[in-house]
Amino acid sequence: MSSHQQDNEHRSDQADGSIIAELYEHGDKCHRKGEYVPERYPTNREVASALEKQVAASVENYRNYRHVTWYTLFIVLYMLVLYFQASSFKSDIKPIWKDPVCGNNKCEAPWEFPAWGPFGCQADCGLNPNTTKVIVALSADFSGHPSISPATLRGQVSWNLCLNDTLRTKRGLAPLCWFAEDQVFTEVIETQIKAVYLLDGDWYVRLDGDLAGKVTGAVYDASQGDDTLLPVPVSPAWEACKLKRQRPASNTGRRLLSEFTVARNAAGAAGNDALLQAVDAAASEHAQHPGAGSPAHLEL
């Protein structure tokens, strides 16, 4: 047998030996009383194989625990993302679907804007400096109409100051007016003076119900900072109507009314004859005065 084969057998014997048995043989380790004593101690190869399996099991357990740890971290991060998304929804998205609140120290454009007059939010956005102070003066005299009472004329009239905005008109929105409710007159003869602060634009005074032309007005620019008032031209001219008669009323109508009353009180055919004679007499007199029947008309 060659020396090479002998070395291999020697290493094989060493590998198949049992270090555990040697420990018990040399007295380095002993069995406790009542302890089971095996018939054969495991060889070094069996011990190495068992250690290898145990190490492999430990590595597998470590890998499994690592996977569990990563999965737990993923779940925690996922829950954090959901939490921050919910917070963003409450702070960024949800406020979009609610009306802004004036007075919360946050100017939420475009719903809130610097205030001018009754519009905007002064508490959050301050005042708009680009306005012009304007004085609107209206005078009304509802007396003197020949057939309509002053109370009836006054009750039909209302006014407001509105902005001519074509975009609002195209969208079907109501005109933007200075006063939330139309202004009315409470006296037969009354003057109303209103100071307003207007943005640049095409403003107009909307006057409704003044069929008899009893309301006059004027607009003044009061932006000079003192008591100076500059008249603002309006179109058309804002004047009242004047009721005038071309000539004094004839006595024919009063006499005809008196004769009609007498004829109505008469009975039968005699009353009818008297009424016809009165009408014919009035017509004959009217033919002699062609200007007597001209109706009253309105002149501006």
Residue, then its C-alpha position, 0 to 999 in steps of 0.5 A: m500500500s502506498s503512503h498516499q493511501q495510508d494518509n487517506e485512511h488515517r484522515s478517514d479514521q480521524a474523521d470517523g472518530s468521536i471527540i465526545a467519546e474521547l472526552y468521556e474516556h479522558g475524564d474531561k466529561c462524565h455522566r451524571k447519576g441516572e443519566y442515560v449512557p448511549e451504546r455508541y457516541p456520535t462520530n465527528r462526522e455525525v456531530a459536524s453534520a448535526l452542527e451543519k443542520q443546526v447552523a442551516a436552521s439558524v440561518e433560515n430562522y434569521r432569514n425568516y425573522r428578517h423578512v418579518t421585520w421588513y414586512t413590519l416596517f413596510i406595514v408601519l410605513y404604509m400606515l404612515v403614508l395613509y395617515f399623512q394622506a388623510s391629513s392632506f385631505k383634511s388640510d388641502i382637499k377638504p377645504i376646497w369643498k366648503d365655503p370660506v369663512c371671513g375672519n379666520n385670518k386667512c385670505e382665501a382667493p379668489w373667494e375672498f378679496p380686499a374689501w370695498g363697500p359691502f363686498g370682500c373680506q376686510a378682516d382677512c384681506g384688508l381694504n382695496p385702495n383702488t376705489t373712488k368715493v362717489i356721492v349719489a343724490l336723488s330728489a323726489d317730489f311725488s305731489g302734483h299729479p292730476s290723477i295719481s295719488p302721491a302715495t301710489l307714485r311713491g310706492q312704485v319707485s325703487w333704485n339701486l347702484c349697479l355695475n354693468d358687467t357683461l360677463r355676469t350677464k352672459r353667465g345668467l347672474a344677477p347684476l352686482c349692485w351696491f345695496a343688497e336690497d333696492q332703496v325706496f322713498t318714505e316721504v312724498i318729498e324726499t332727498q336721499i344722499k349716499a356716499v359709496y366707494l366704487l371700483d373702476g367700471d361702468w356703473y349705472v343708477r337703476l331706477d324702477g317704477d318712476l313712470a311719472g318722472k318724479v325722481t331727479g338725481a346727480v352723481y358727484d366725484a368726492s375723491q379729492g379728499d376735501d369738500t370739493l364735489l365734481p359733477v359726474p356726467v350721466s347719460p341720458a340727462w337725469e331730470a324730472c318730468k313737468l306736467k303742463r297744460q297748453r290753456p286753462a280748462s274750459n267750463t264746458g266739462r263742468r256744465l256738461l256734468s251738471e246737465f248730465t246730472v239733471a237729465r239722469n234724475a229726470a224720468g223716461a224719454a224726457g230725461n233722454d231728450a235732455l241728455l242728448q240736447a246737453v251733448d249736442a250743445a257741448a259738441s257745438e261749443h267745442a267746434q267753435h273752440p278747436g284748441a279746447g280739447s287738446p290733452a295735457h302732455l309731459e315735457l322734459 
